[in-house]
């Protein structure tokens, strides 16, 4: 059963519903904090009105658990969350291949807000698992769609982390129809500080572009290896290329970041930038600005737009809507109701699931952005990206 405790004394009679954030706070602090902040911000907004179920009134409580990017620890955390009565789990994605069964035993929904592996989400076989984040499939196929017509010889590089391995499989599928565009397919050790040998092999394979799919540290190391050897080859990445860690690692060589292009879920929709801009303001009011830790060439501090917090925020609002729709705090009923509710997402799009798809970001919503002077903007040579506005990323 969900956590139900009195709040504020007997005169109020408000009860709590527990939402657990299962994320790698110790291993990738920015990612963990981003997921937590998005979850807490949505919970705080929901709690200004509360969640009504019949004559009962509920507020949301958020608790964090650190995975350390360990599948075993992630599974243990979900087991603990279920035992403590969580109504839902907001998850980075580590360990979901095992943890979903534990949550399913009590009907507890898990929403992945980062990892995009194809096998993690299946509405038929894993009915309690949802995702609000770009899929690896969508990212990889958009990269192929974007790069193959440019007649580049692409080196497909991925690290040996779970994230990198999942991405590698999708890249192979995406480029299967354009193998003449692939110069080399190489695995990078995720814990390596020096990737010079692997980058040299890509260069000797006559690659004219590199896709590096891996953790932020892998991307930074790959750029360092190429640029320090004088190779000005263009780099393309999944969303991890925009992680602040990449720019922090390359802060002494800001020109090395210029031209880095990443694929991610779009931050704005057809209605324009206002919905996301409003979220940015609410996020900054609650937690301050997320400083990247680098500056533009003019000495202006650079901020990170709250993309990952957006996904966690949207899911919490869907959970609140599902509780009301279900008329119950039974997690299994809430999971079923998640297929029947719709909320307005942070970017202005409708956010929803249905009985045949538990994906909250469609593949067509993947766009490309390119770095210049430590900030990024949508590219102009892709039809979707060219329609999107640049999001402010500096503090004056």
Secondary structure, DSSP 8 states (H G I E B T S, - for coil): -----EES-TTT-EEEEEEEEEE-TTTSHHHHHHHHHHHHHHHHHHHTT-EEETTEEEEEEEEEEE-TT-HHHHHHHHHHHHHTT-SEEEE-STTHHHHHHHHHTTT-EEEESS---GGG--TTT-TTEEE-S--HHHHHHHHHHHHGGGT--EEEEEESSHHHHHHHHHHHHHTGGGGGGEEEEEEE-TT-S--HHHHHHHHHTT-SEEEEES-HHHHHHHHHHHHHTT---EEEESGGGGSHHHHHHTGGGGGGTTT-EEEEE-S-BTTBSHHHHHHHHHHHHHH---EEEEE-TTS-EEE---HHHHHHHHHHHHHHHHHHHHTS--HHHHHHHTTS-EEE-TTSSEEE--SS--BSS-GGGEEEEEEETTEEEE-SSSTTGGGS-----EE-
